[in-house]
């Protein structure tokens, strides 16, 4: 029977939020507790619960993080609420992440700047550390925040557009390559990423407060890329040119032969590097179902490419295949402008449809009758009625007979005709 720690533990999602608010990666938290990173990941996903001395230490550490991060606000949350954001350590981490994603260090997933070996932690958005925390070492591409000894750093406003641009620069390059591996089409990959970020900009307050904005956008990108309605579009009925290298063409053919759900599970687990519970949650499947899809996908790939039976080698080949293509995402202002234009179009269309519906309803009510009028029955032939007794016009035979009688002389005895006196 598992012994629960005396210190009460927050829910799994709250544990992860407290860690991210303190600018700690899963590897750093595991080092402080003396456990493995997989154990911390299992605690934060809710698969297992800590117990014993480790549970007590974990509870005390979370209590310290909760006390230190009581007044901390993430940049995207502050931008959504319209409040100021202090340029503390995590904001410089955002700039470092953006700079690393532009250099293309990892074509599949840029990763967390604090823990390059933790791809699952890279899907979490950067969050500021507690006020008064010591600034981290200078990062290339990040400007240090000026501060006087004993004084807090000056506040600077981070607009929603700036927060959106930072998220886009961090996620878009890797998402375009992931969508290409998922669909095998370059233009569809760019369109999927653009449409996903347009949806994110339309629902930015919700995305800004989400614990994993990168995962939110990735899920929308995958759903749009795997939509079965693309096959009916004329521009996607013909196949695109395959990759130049023969080995890449074979690997792409193997991926395209997999069912979409298997392909997505394989890409998330062996390409992006998510854990099995995270993969199952993102694909909206149970953990055993996700494990079965992953095993069948690996078996199908190893059947045609035996050298890729090792997951590490498969990850390397997927990375090489994605980085071999020159895939560029549009600029963030273009995406935001397209999102706003699409929102205006559909808003006006909805208003026009509503006005037309109201007008048609009003016209119907105006022209409708106010009382019941029974319908006139159709005419029917009446049978059994005697003909008219009044004489009518003579027929041709009757006229001829009358003329004959009048024209002939009377033969025989004279008639006695009464005469009036």
C-alpha positions, 0 to 999 in steps of 0.5 A: 500500500503506497504511503502518501507524503505528509506534505500535501501535493498540488495537482500534476498540472500545478506541479509543472506550472510551479516548476516552469514559473521557477525557471527549472527544467525537469532535469534540474528539478530531478538533480535537486531531488536525487531522482531521474528526469523520467520520474519527475515527468511521471509525477507531473503527468500524474502517472505515479505519485511520490511517496516516502522521503522523496515525496516529502522532499518534493512537497517541500520544494513545491511549497517553496516554489509556490511561495516564491512564485505567488506574484509571478506572471508569465509574459503571455499571460501579462500580455493577454491581460494588458499589464506590464512585464518585468524583463527578468531572466526568463524573458532573456531565455525567450530571446535565446530560444528564438535565436537558437530556433533561427539557427536551426540547431534541431530541425525537428524540435528546437528544445528547451534552452535550459535542457537540450536533452529534454524535448518534452519540456521544450513544448512549454512556453517561457515563464518569468522567474520570481521577482528579485531572482538573480539574472542568468548568464548572458545569452547571445541574442538577449539584451541584459536588463539594466538594474541598480544595486538593491533596486528592481529592474525597470518595467517594460510592456510586452504587447500581445503581438510581441508575445505572439511573435516570440511564440511564432519564432520559437515554434514555426520553423520546427512545426513546418518540418514536422508537418512536412514529415506528416504529410509529405507536401511542402506547401501543405506543411506551410499552410498548416502552420500558418492556419494553426497560428492564425487560429491561435491569434484569433483565440490568443487570450486562451492560448496565452493562458494555456500551460503549453502554448507550443503543444496547443499550436502543434495539435492544431497544425497536425489536425489541419495537416491530416484533414481528409478533405485536402484530397478533394482540393485540385492543388493537392490531387497530384503528388509533389516532387520527392526528396532528392536523396534516394534514402530520403525518398524511401523513408518518405514512402515508408512514412506515407504508407503508414496510417495517419494515426500511426504516422502521427504517433511515431513522429511525436514519440520518435521525432519530437521526443515526447513521452508515451503519456504525452503522445497519447494525450496529444493524439487523444488516445489511451496509453496502451493504444498509443503504445500499440500504434508506436510498436506497429509503426516501428515494425512497419518501418523496420520491415522495409528499412532494417537499419532503422530498427533502433529508435535513436537511428530513426530519430536521426534519419527523421531529423536529416530528412526534415532538414534536407528540405528548404521550408520557410514559414511566413513572417509573423506580421503576415500571419497576424494580418491574415488571421485578422482578415479571415476573422473580419471576412467570417464576421461579415459573412455571419452578419450578412447571413443573419440579416438575410435570414431576418429579412426573409422571416419578416417578409414571410410574416408580412405576406402570410394570411391572417385567417384560415381560407379553405382551399377550393376543391377541384371541379367534378362531372355530375352524373345522372342529371336529365338533359335540358327540356327547353328546345335548342338549336336544330341540327343539320338533319333537322333543318333539312327535314324541315325544308323538305316538308315545306317544299313538297306539295300535299297529296291526298284528300284536302285537309279540313282546316278550321276557320275562324268566323 
